[in-house]
Each structure stands twice: as C-alpha cells, then as structure tokens.
Amino acid sequence: MNENIPKKRMMRKLIFESLFQLSIKDVKLDNILFTFEKLNEKAHLEESYYLEAKQYIEDIYKNKNEYDALINKYSEGWPVERIGNIEKTVMRIFIYELINKKDIPVKVILNESTELTKTYATQKAAAFVNGIMDKIARSQASIM
C-alpha cells in the first residue's frame, strides 16, 4: 500500500494541474483532458492510475456545480466565487473522493487535501481547505 502513496499523489497532482483551468475560465472537457495528456507525457502514470485520473477529471467536470454548492454550504461566509482557485480546485478533487472513493479513509483524504494545498498555496490556505473539507466529510458521514 505504501508504494501506491507516491503514485496516488502524482495522480492527484496531475488531476489538480489539469482541472485548475476550470476555475479560471469556461473550458471544455476535451481541453482539460488534452492538458492531462500533455502532463502525463512527462509523468508516465501507470495505466490504472491514468484511467482513474481520467475518471476523476470527467466526474469533477460533470459535477462541478454540485461540488461548488457543497463548498458554498460549508465555507460559512465565503461564497465559492471568493475562494481562491487553488483552494476550489483542491476541494473539488477531495469532494469527489469523499463521495466516490469509499476505500480511502476520510483521514487520508483530509491529509492529502492539506498536503496538495500546501504544494500550491500557503499553510493558511491549507488550514482553510482542511476546515471546510472536515465539515463536508462530517456531513457526508451523517448522510451515510
């Protein structure tokens, strides 16, 4: 399992970098997948991670408004439009995981969201993301 952690992190990083443009402008799924393909030419994800990453991207693209509504609901006083693009992109990825990846423990999802945020933003941004993700995780746990 530990050998998968760096691979999963790399996969999330490519997903993040591909989806980031979705926060900046109205972009088509084909353009996002093209970006992912170009990034993967350097990263060389194994096929299983490559296919999983494409699934993440397609689902997050399709459900962006639903994920943003969850962010908006739990960000208390921070409308999703005011949240930084890095933070929004990270949260969309991890909302996808909370909803669709029941095999990943919630603590791992929260930790990975914090680490990914720290890679691209500040410690303060990571704490902000962690706080919202924790609220969303608790709400999802009470639903199930």
C-alpha positions in Angstrom: 0.0 0.0 0.0 2.8 2.5 0.9 4.2 2.1 -2.6 0.9 3.4 -4.0 1.0 6.6 -2.0 3.6 8.5 -4.2 1.7 7.2 -7.3 -1.6 8.4 -6.0 -0.1 11.7 -5.0 1.3 12.1 -8.5 -2.1 11.2 -9.9 -3.8 13.9 -7.8 -1.2 16.4 -8.8 -1.9 15.8 -12.5 -5.6 16.0 -11.8 -5.1 19.3 -10.0 -3.0 20.8 -12.7 -5.4 19.7 -15.4 -8.5 20.9 -13.6 -7.1 24.2 -12.4 -8.0 25.9 -15.6 -11.7 25.2 -14.9 -11.5 27.8 -12.1 -10.1 30.4 -14.3 -12.3 30.2 -17.4 -15.1 28.3 -19.1 -13.2 25.4 -20.6 -14.4 22.3 -22.4 -13.7 18.8 -21.1 -11.7 18.0 -24.2 -9.3 20.8 -23.4 -8.8 19.6 -19.8 -8.2 16.1 -21.0 -5.7 17.4 -23.5 -3.8 19.2 -20.7 -3.9 16.0 -18.7 -2.5 14.0 -21.7 0.4 16.5 -22.1 1.2 16.4 -18.3 1.1 12.7 -18.3 3.7 12.5 -21.2 6.2 13.6 -18.6 4.7 11.9 -15.5 4.1 8.4 -17.1 1.3 7.3 -14.8 0.7 3.6 -14.8 -2.3 2.7 -16.9 -4.6 2.0 -13.8 -3.7 5.5 -12.4 -4.1 7.1 -15.8 -7.6 5.6 -16.2 -8.5 6.5 -12.7 -7.3 10.1 -13.1 -9.4 10.5 -16.3 -12.4 9.3 -14.3 -11.8 11.9 -11.6 -11.5 14.6 -14.2 -14.6 13.6 -16.1 -16.7 13.3 -13.0 -15.4 16.5 -11.4 -16.1 18.4 -14.7 -19.6 17.0 -14.9 -20.4 17.6 -11.2 -18.6 20.9 -10.7 -21.7 22.9 -9.8 -22.8 20.2 -7.2 -19.3 20.2 -5.7 -19.3 24.0 -5.6 -22.7 24.0 -3.9 -21.2 21.8 -1.1 -18.2 24.1 -0.8 -20.5 27.1 -0.6 -22.7 25.4 2.0 -19.8 24.7 4.4 -17.5 27.6 3.8 -19.5 29.9 6.1 -19.3 33.5 4.9 -17.0 32.7 2.0 -19.1 32.4 -1.2 -17.4 29.9 -3.6 -16.7 32.8 -6.0 -14.5 34.5 -3.4 -12.5 31.3 -2.6 -9.1 31.1 -4.4 -8.8 29.0 -7.5 -6.2 26.7 -5.9 -8.4 26.0 -2.9 -11.5 25.4 -5.0 -9.7 23.0 -7.3 -8.3 21.0 -4.4 -11.7 20.8 -2.7 -13.4 19.6 -5.8 -10.9 16.8 -6.1 -11.4 15.7 -2.5 -15.2 16.1 -2.6 -15.0 13.6 -5.5 -13.0 11.3 -3.3 -15.3 11.6 -0.3 -18.3 10.7 -2.4 -16.9 8.1 -4.8 -13.8 6.6 -3.1 -15.1 4.8 0.0 -12.0 2.7 0.1 -9.9 5.7 1.0 -10.2 6.6 4.7 -11.5 10.1 5.4 -8.4 11.0 7.4 -6.2 10.2 4.3 -8.5 12.3 2.1 -8.2 15.3 4.6 -4.5 14.9 4.9 -3.9 14.6 1.2 -6.1 17.7 0.5 -4.0 19.6 3.1 -0.7 18.5 1.5 -1.8 19.3 -2.0 -3.0 22.7 -1.0 0.4 23.3 0.7 2.2 22.4 -2.5 0.5 25.2 -4.4 -0.6 27.7 -1.8 0.1 28.7 1.8 -0.2 27.0 5.2 -3.1 29.3 5.9 -4.9 28.2 2.7 -4.3 24.6 3.7 -5.9 25.2 7.1 -8.9 26.9 5.4 -9.3 23.9 3.0 -8.9 21.4 5.8 -11.6 23.2 7.8 -14.1 23.2 5.0 -13.3 19.6 4.0 -13.7 18.4 7.6 -17.2 19.9 7.7 -18.1 18.3 4.3 -16.7 15.0 5.5 -18.8 15.1 8.7 -21.9 16.0 6.7 -21.3 13.1 4.3 -20.7 10.7 7.2 -24.0 11.6 8.7 -25.8 11.0 5.4 -24.5 7.5 5.0 
